[in-house]
Every structure is written in C-alpha cells, then in structure tokens.
C-alpha cells in the first residue's frame, strides 16, 4: 500500500458517517444500498456518495445484480492499511525524515 492509498483510506474513514456505513457493511457481510439507506437518516443519493468514496478507497466492494448493488467489505485493504499505520507510527520502524 503506497502513501496515496493510505491517504485515500484515511480520508474515507475520517468521515463519521462513512465509518458507520463501513461498520454496518462489515457486520452485515453483504448489504444493498437500499437497506443501508433504511439504517441511516439520509437520502439514498447521499448513501451512494459515501459508498462511492468507500469503494474508491478499496474498503468496500460492490456486486451488481441488475440495477441493484450489494456491498461487502473485504479484509485485505483494511488489514494492509492497519499494518501500514503500525509501521508508520512505530518509533522503531518509522523514518526520521519529515513528512510533507
């Protein structure tokens, strides 16, 4: 996972609503956009926007069935992100170079 991937995931997770959407998806295994919209007091178009950000960050995958999308959250990207955070924040392994 490179620095731009880490930044993209961090930005996606920084929004509390997206974080909660990801939590619901992970706990559900797979869920449709409509069912997600039922769980949050926001419009389906807003849910779709948040899902797009999560998909672009690689945190969520979509399976299409006709016009419907079913969302799931694979473990690999989140695991890579957490491992990269550990490396970057561990004083024993981090670089002493300033981050721009």
MMTF fields as JSON, N, C-alpha, C and O atoms, coordinates in Angstrom:
{
  "mmtfVersion": "1.0.0",
  "mmtfProducer": "UNKNOWN",
  "numBonds": 399,
  "numAtoms": 400,
  "numGroups": 100,
  "numChains": 1,
  "numModels": 1,
  "chainsPerModel": [1],
  "groupsPerChain": [100],
  "chainIdList": ["A"],
  "bondAtomList": [4, 2, 8, 6, 12, 10, 16, 14, 20, 18, 24, 22, 28, 26, 32, 30, 36, 34, 40, 38, 44, 42, 48, 46, 52, 50, 56, 54, 60, 58, 64, 62, 68, 66, 72, 70, 76, 74, 80, 78, 84, 82, 88, 86, 92, 90, 96, 94, 100, 98, 104, 102, 108, 106, 112, 110, 116, 114, 120, 118, 124, 122, 128, 126, 132, 130, 136, 134, 140, 138, 144, 142, 148, 146, 152, 150, 156, 154, 160, 158, 164, 162, 168, 166, 172, 170, 176, 174, 180, 178, 184, 182, 188, 186, 192, 190, 196, 194, 200, 198, 204, 202, 208, 206, 212, 210, 216, 214, 220, 218, 224, 222, 228, 226, 232, 230, 236, 234, 240, 238, 244, 242, 248, 246, 252, 250, 256, 254, 260, 258, 264, 262, 268, 266, 272, 270, 276, 274, 280, 278, 284, 282, 288, 286, 292, 290, 296, 294, 300, 298, 304, 302, 308, 306, 312, 310, 316, 314, 320, 318, 324, 322, 328, 326, 332, 330, 336, 334, 340, 338, 344, 342, 348, 346, 352, 350, 356, 354, 360, 358, 364, 362, 368, 366, 372, 370, 376, 374, 380, 378, 384, 382, 388, 386, 392, 390, 396, 394],
  "bondOrderList": [1, 1, 1, 1, 1, 1, 1, 1, 1, 1, 1, 1, 1, 1, 1, 1, 1, 1, 1, 1, 1, 1, 1, 1, 1, 1, 1, 1, 1, 1, 1, 1, 1, 1, 1, 1, 1, 1, 1, 1, 1, 1, 1, 1, 1, 1, 1, 1, 1, 1, 1, 1, 1, 1, 1, 1, 1, 1, 1, 1, 1, 1, 1, 1, 1, 1, 1, 1, 1, 1, 1, 1, 1, 1, 1, 1, 1, 1, 1, 1, 1, 1, 1, 1, 1, 1, 1, 1, 1, 1, 1, 1, 1, 1, 1, 1, 1, 1, 1],
  "groupList": [{"groupName": "UNK", "atomNameList": ["N", "CA", "C", "O"], "elementList": ["N", "C", "C", "O"], "formalChargeList": [0, 0, 0, 0], "bondAtomList": [1, 0, 2, 1, 3, 2], "bondOrderList": [1, 1, 2], "singleLetterCode": "X", "chemCompType": "L-PEPTIDE LINKING"}],
  "groupTypeList": [0, 0, 0, 0, 0, 0, 0, 0, 0, 0, 0, 0, 0, 0, 0, 0, 0, 0, 0, 0, 0, 0, 0, 0, 0, 0, 0, 0, 0, 0, 0, 0, 0, 0, 0, 0, 0, 0, 0, 0, 0, 0, 0, 0, 0, 0, 0, 0, 0, 0, 0, 0, 0, 0, 0, 0, 0, 0, 0, 0, 0, 0, 0, 0, 0, 0, 0, 0, 0, 0, 0, 0, 0, 0, 0, 0, 0, 0, 0, 0, 0, 0, 0, 0, 0, 0, 0, 0, 0, 0, 0, 0, 0, 0, 0, 0, 0, 0, 0, 0],
  "groupIdList": [1, 2, 3, 4, 5, 6, 7, 8, 9, 10, 11, 12, 13, 14, 15, 16, 17, 18, 19, 20, 21, 22, 23, 24, 25, 26, 27, 28, 29, 30, 31, 32, 33, 34, 35, 36, 37, 38, 39, 40, 41, 42, 43, 44, 45, 46, 47, 48, 49, 50, 51, 52, 53, 54, 55, 56, 57, 58, 59, 60, 61, 62, 63, 64, 65, 66, 67, 68, 69, 70, 71, 72, 73, 74, 75, 76, 77, 78, 79, 80, 81, 82, 83, 84, 85, 86, 87, 88, 89, 90, 91, 92, 93, 94, 95, 96, 97, 98, 99, 100],
  "secStructList": [7, 7, 2, 2, 2, 2, 2, 2, 2, 2, 2, 2, 2, 2, 1, 2, 2, 2, 2, 2, 2, 2, 2, 2, 2, 2, 2, 2, 1, 1, 3, 3, 2, 2, 2, 2, 2, 2, 2, 1, 1, 1, 7, 2, 2, 2, 2, 2, 2, 2, 2, 2, 2, 2, 2, 2, 6, 6, 1, 7, 3, 3, 3, 3, 3, 6, 6, 3, 3, 3, 3, 3, 7, 7, 2, 2, 2, 2, 2, 2, 2, 2, 2, 2, 2, 2, 2, 2, 2, 7, 6, 6, 6, 1, 7, 7, 1, 7, 7, 7],
  "xCoordList": [0.872, 0.0, 0.912, 1.756, 0.735, 1.587, 0.948, -0.166, 1.666, 1.217, -0.124, -0.944, -0.357, -1.644, -2.796, -3.9, -2.549, -3.581, -3.898, -5.063, -2.858, -3.042, -3.855, -4.773, -3.518, -4.23, -5.687, -6.576, -5.94, -7.311, -8.152, -9.303, -7.578, -8.302, -8.54, -9.634, -7.523, -7.663, -8.756, -9.557, -8.79, -9.828, -11.216, -12.184, -11.31, -12.605, -13.088, -14.275, -12.177, -12.558, -12.735, -13.325, -12.235, -12.304, -13.725, -14.032, -14.578, -15.963, -16.746, -16.816, -17.332, -18.045, -19.172, -19.397, -19.866, -20.956, -20.4, -20.948, -19.311, -18.712, -18.174, -18.297, -17.582, -17.08, -18.229, -18.085, -19.356, -20.52, -21.099, -21.534, -21.108, -21.571, -20.67, -21.158, -19.358, -18.421, -18.649, -18.613, -18.88, -19.144, -20.38, -20.362, -21.447, -22.671, -22.402, -22.858, -21.674, -21.372, -20.552, -20.857, -19.53, -18.685, -19.49, -19.296, -20.377, -21.176, -22.253, -22.68, -22.69, -23.739, -23.194, -23.915, -21.945, -21.378, -21.604, -20.651, -22.867, -23.237, -24.592, -25.488, -24.724, -25.96, -26.211, -25.272, -27.467, -27.816, -27.807, -27.893, -27.703, -27.74, -29.068, -29.097, -30.156, -31.474, -31.576, -32.126, -31.041, -31.079, -30.179, -30.493, -29.07, -28.218, -28.962, -28.905, -29.657, -30.402, -31.478, -31.784, -32.047, -33.043, -32.433, -33.132, -31.142, -30.476, -29.956, -29.605, -29.904, -29.35, -30.362, -31.083, -30.425, -31.397, -30.921, -30.955, -30.48, -30.03, -30.586, -31.051, -30.537, -31.109, -30.265, -29.089, -30.887, -30.174, -29.046, -28.01, -29.233, -28.161, -26.95, -25.812, -27.186, -26.081, -25.381, -24.154, -26.157, -25.558, -24.695, -23.576, -25.212, -24.46, -23.147, -22.117, -23.182, -21.95, -20.927, -19.765, -21.362, -20.449, -19.927, -18.756, -20.784, -20.35, -19.31, -18.353, -19.492, -18.525, -17.15, -16.139, -17.11, -15.834, -15.205, -14.001, -16.013, -15.501, -15.017, -14.007, -15.732, -15.309, -14.003, -13.079, -13.914, -12.695, -11.484, -10.361, -11.711, -10.629, -10.285, -9.283, -11.111, -10.876, -11.404, -11.174, -12.105, -12.628, -13.901, -14.254, -14.587, -15.866, -15.855, -15.324, -16.448, -16.629, -18.118, -18.944, -18.443, -19.846, -20.051, -19.245, -21.141, -21.57, -22.879, -23.841, -22.915, -24.115, -25.017, -24.573, -26.293, -27.316, -28.431, -29.291, -28.403, -29.334, -29.012, -27.861, -30.027, -29.815, -29.425, -29.18, -29.369, -29.077, -27.611, -26.982, -27.077, -25.713, -25.712, -26.441, -24.89, -24.738, -23.297, -22.357, -23.139, -21.835, -21.294, -22.019, -19.998, -19.297, -17.948, -17.495, -17.324, -16.055, -15.002, -14.965, -14.152, -13.103, -12.08, -11.89, -11.441, -10.486, -9.143, -8.465, -8.741, -7.369, -6.96, -5.888, -7.756, -7.37, -7.308, -6.376, -8.274, -8.261, -7.05, -6.406, -6.744, -5.585, -4.289, -3.409, -4.163, -2.97, -2.853, -1.764, -3.969, -3.978, -3.524, -2.689, -4.069, -3.691, -2.219, -1.543, -1.724, -0.31, 0.577, 1.611, 0.172, 0.949, 0.945, 1.965, -0.192, -0.249, 0.705, 1.422, 0.712, 1.631, 3.072, 3.841, 3.434, 4.808, 5.137, 6.205, 4.221, 4.479, 4.514, 5.25, 3.735, 3.636, 4.549, 4.696, 5.163, 6.066, 7.406, 8.06, 7.82, 9.082, 10.285, 11.269, 10.236, 11.362, 11.5, 12.593, 10.417, 10.473, 10.241, 10.52, 9.746, 9.418, 10.678, 11.721, 10.555, 11.627, 11.724, 10.716, 12.919, 13.099, 12.979, 13.099, 12.742, 12.567, 11.23, 10.237, 11.198, 9.921, 8.955, 9.355, 7.706, 6.655, 6.097, 5.767, 5.997, 5.482, 4.001, 3.422],
  "yCoordList": [-1.168, 0.0, 1.223, 1.378, 2.092, 3.28, 4.447, 4.335, 5.555, 6.702, 7.253, 7.662, 7.269, 7.789, 6.863, 7.334, 5.551, 4.613, 4.83, 4.831, 5.013, 5.25, 6.524, 6.552, 7.563, 8.836, 8.689, 9.227, 7.966, 7.763, 7.012, 7.372, 5.976, 5.21, 6.08, 6.076, 6.819, 7.678, 8.72, 8.969, 9.322, 10.323, 9.69, 10.286, 8.493, 7.811, 7.498, 7.636, 7.079, 6.712, 7.914, 7.791, 9.066, 10.257, 10.788, 11.45, 10.51, 10.967, 10.002, 8.812, 10.485, 9.59, 8.788, 7.631, 9.389, 8.655, 7.512, 6.409, 7.771, 6.699, 5.588, 4.404, 5.981, 4.987, 4.095, 2.875, 4.702, 3.932, 3.063, 1.94, 3.569, 2.77, 1.552, 0.439, 1.76, 0.645, -0.366, -1.573, 0.103, -0.797, -1.665, -2.872, -1.046, -1.798, -2.829, -3.968, -2.442, -3.372, -4.544, -5.695, -4.279, -5.363, -6.303, -7.518, -5.758, -6.608, -7.382, -8.448, -6.848, -7.499, -8.569, -9.49, -8.454, -9.355, -8.807, -8.554, -8.622, -8.013, -7.342, -7.896, -6.142, -5.382, -4.498, -4.023, -4.288, -3.445, -1.973, -1.631, -1.119, 0.327, 0.72, 1.56, 0.123, 0.442, 0.103, 0.874, -1.062, -1.438, -0.535, -0.239, -0.096, 0.862, 2.172, 2.769, 2.613, 3.873, 3.782, 4.776, 2.601, 2.413, 2.547, 2.886, 2.283, 2.295, 3.665, 3.883, 4.609, 5.934, 7.009, 6.854, 8.089, 9.154, 10.12, 11.337, 9.565, 10.382, 9.786, 8.646, 10.554, 10.093, 8.982, 8.817, 8.23, 7.151, 7.713, 7.067, 8.919, 9.508, 9.864, 9.759, 10.28, 10.57, 9.279, 9.235, 8.228, 6.916, 6.498, 6.018, 6.679, 6.307, 7.073, 6.507, 8.35, 9.157, 8.569, 8.378, 8.281, 7.729, 6.359, 6.046, 5.551, 4.248, 4.394, 3.622, 5.379, 5.603, 5.918, 5.42, 6.747, 7.089, 5.83, 5.611, 5.009, 3.779, 2.786, 2.11, 2.7, 1.833, 2.353, 1.573, 3.654, 4.245, 4.026, 3.897, 3.984, 3.739, 2.255, 1.89, 1.396, -0.038, -0.72, -1.913, 0.02, -0.539, -1.346, -2.181, -1.093, -1.742, -2.201, -1.524, -3.358, -3.877, -3.933, -4.081, -3.813, -3.863, -5.029, -5.27, -5.739, -6.817, -6.35, -6.073, -6.262, -5.802, -6.969, -8.025, -6.738, -7.699, -6.878, -6.337, -6.792, -5.898, -4.467, -4.039, -3.726, -2.328, -2.168, -1.054, -3.265, -3.202, -3.486, -4.3, -2.806, -3.035, -3.61, -3.145, -4.623, -5.249, -5.037, -5.357, -4.5, -4.056, -4.975, -5.422, -5.24, -6.03, -5.359, -4.514, -5.752, -5.129, -6.218, -6.88, -6.403, -7.417, -7.012, -5.828, -7.992, -7.738, -7.198, -6.497, -7.509, -7.25, -5.776, -5.464, -4.875, -3.465, -2.876, -2.141, -3.188, -2.695, -3.244, -2.513, -4.517, -5.123, -4.462, -4.187, -4.206, -3.518, -2.111, -1.678, -1.409, -0.054, -0.068, 0.743, -0.977, -1.056, -1.414, -0.874, -2.319, -2.676, -1.481, -1.245, -0.746, 0.437, 1.49, 2.13, 1.666, 2.592, 2.15, 2.97, 0.861, 0.34, 0.662, 1.129, 0.407, 0.679, 2.16, 2.529, 3.0, 4.439, 5.036, 5.991, 4.493, 5.072, 4.406, 4.913, 3.288, 2.599, 3.335, 3.432, 3.847, 4.6, 3.777, 4.351, 2.472, 1.629, 1.495, 1.208, 1.695, 1.47, 2.714, 2.705, 3.767, 4.946, 5.685, 5.618, 6.363, 7.187, 8.477, 8.985, 8.997, 10.261, 11.447, 12.599, 11.158, 12.232, 12.92, 12.26, 14.25, 14.961, 14.553, 14.337, 14.453, 14.118, 15.418, 16.334, 15.484, 16.713, 16.702, 17.667],
  "zCoordList": [0.0, 0.0, 0.0, 0.883, -1.001, -1.059, -0.299, 0.213, -0.238, 0.552, 0.082, 0.903, -1.233, -1.723, -1.326, -1.05, -1.294, -0.837, 0.634, 1.033, 1.437, 2.871, 3.086, 3.907, 2.353, 2.471, 2.056, 2.715, 0.972, 0.482, 1.518, 1.765, 2.121, 3.137, 4.374, 4.938, 4.788, 5.968, 5.763, 6.663, 4.591, 4.311, 4.284, 4.756, 3.736, 3.698, 5.106, 5.402, 5.97, 7.338, 8.253, 9.326, 7.845, 8.698, 8.852, 9.843, 7.9, 7.988, 8.877, 8.569, 9.967, 10.889, 10.232, 10.586, 9.296, 8.648, 7.797, 7.806, 7.06, 6.255, 7.154, 6.838, 8.27, 9.22, 9.695, 9.766, 10.017, 10.466, 9.356, 9.61, 8.141, 6.999, 6.826, 6.625, 6.901, 6.777, 7.895, 7.653, 9.094, 10.227, 9.954, 10.195, 9.454, 9.154, 8.059, 8.158, 7.026, 5.935, 6.461, 6.146, 7.244, 7.764, 8.655, 8.61, 9.451, 10.346, 9.588, 10.03, 8.448, 7.657, 6.729, 6.348, 6.37, 5.37, 3.978, 3.241, 3.613, 2.337, 2.535, 3.171, 1.979, 2.174, 0.953, 0.315, 0.641, -0.509, -0.112, 1.068, -1.109, -0.882, -0.24, 0.66, -0.693, -0.141, 1.338, 2.124, 1.713, 3.134, 3.962, 5.114, 3.393, 4.098, 4.301, 5.375, 3.267, 3.363, 4.444, 5.103, 4.626, 5.684, 7.077, 8.032, 7.193, 8.508, 8.907, 10.066, 7.936, 8.215, 7.834, 6.848, 8.596, 8.321, 7.234, 7.415, 6.109, 4.978, 3.691, 3.673, 2.633, 1.369, 0.752, 1.077, -0.139, -0.817, -1.679, -1.833, -2.246, -3.046, -2.183, -2.64, -0.945, -0.033, 0.37, 0.451, 0.622, 0.898, -0.289, -0.107, -1.501, -2.707, -2.797, -3.165, -2.463, -2.476, -1.498, -1.855, -0.264, 0.727, 0.296, 0.506, -0.298, -0.789, -1.893, -1.952, -2.764, -3.835, -3.262, -3.757, -2.214, -1.571, -0.965, -1.102, -0.302, 0.298, -0.762, -0.567, -1.874, -2.979, -3.573, -3.802, -3.823, -4.39, -3.489, -3.975, -2.177, -1.224, -1.128, -0.513, -1.734, -1.701, -0.45, -0.25, 0.387, 1.636, 1.437, 2.271, 0.328, 0.04, -1.411, -2.292, -1.639, -2.995, -3.289, -2.388, -4.566, -4.971, -5.929, -6.827, -5.715, -6.612, -7.217, -6.5, -8.535, -9.23, -9.578, -10.027, -9.355, -9.746, -10.372, -9.677, -11.699, -12.385, -12.007, -12.096, -11.584, -11.205, -9.735, -9.271, -9.019, -7.588, -7.309, -7.986, -6.304, -5.862, -4.464, -3.587, -4.26, -2.952, -2.507, -3.234, -1.318, -0.852, 0.234, 1.123, 0.132, 1.137, 1.402, 0.631, 2.501, 2.893, 3.078, 4.116, 2.078, 2.204, 3.269, 3.547, 3.844, 4.919, 4.439, 5.19, 3.2, 2.792, 2.823, 3.342, 2.298, 2.253, 3.654, 3.978, 4.469, 5.842, 6.601, 7.353, 6.408, 7.065, 6.601, 7.417, 5.299, 4.776, 5.358, 5.735, 5.427, 5.979, 7.442, 7.843, 8.225, 9.633, 9.8, 10.675, 8.968, 9.034, 8.65, 9.274, 7.642, 7.238, 8.35, 8.603, 9.007, 10.146, 11.246, 11.819, 11.538, 12.564, 12.208, 13.049, 10.943, 10.501, 10.62, 11.11, 10.173, 10.173, 11.571, 11.815, 12.482, 13.82, 14.84, 15.952, 14.488, 15.393, 15.405, 14.366, 16.546, 16.612, 16.152, 15.685, 16.27, 15.877, 14.371, 13.882, 13.62, 12.17, 11.334, 10.135, 11.925, 11.12, 10.682, 11.333, 9.604, 9.074, 9.879, 10.371, 10.01, 10.714, 9.767, 10.183, 8.492, 7.519, 7.748, 8.053, 7.602, 7.756, 6.655, 5.512, 7.004, 6.046, 5.5, 6.253, 4.185, 3.574, 3.431, 2.934]
}
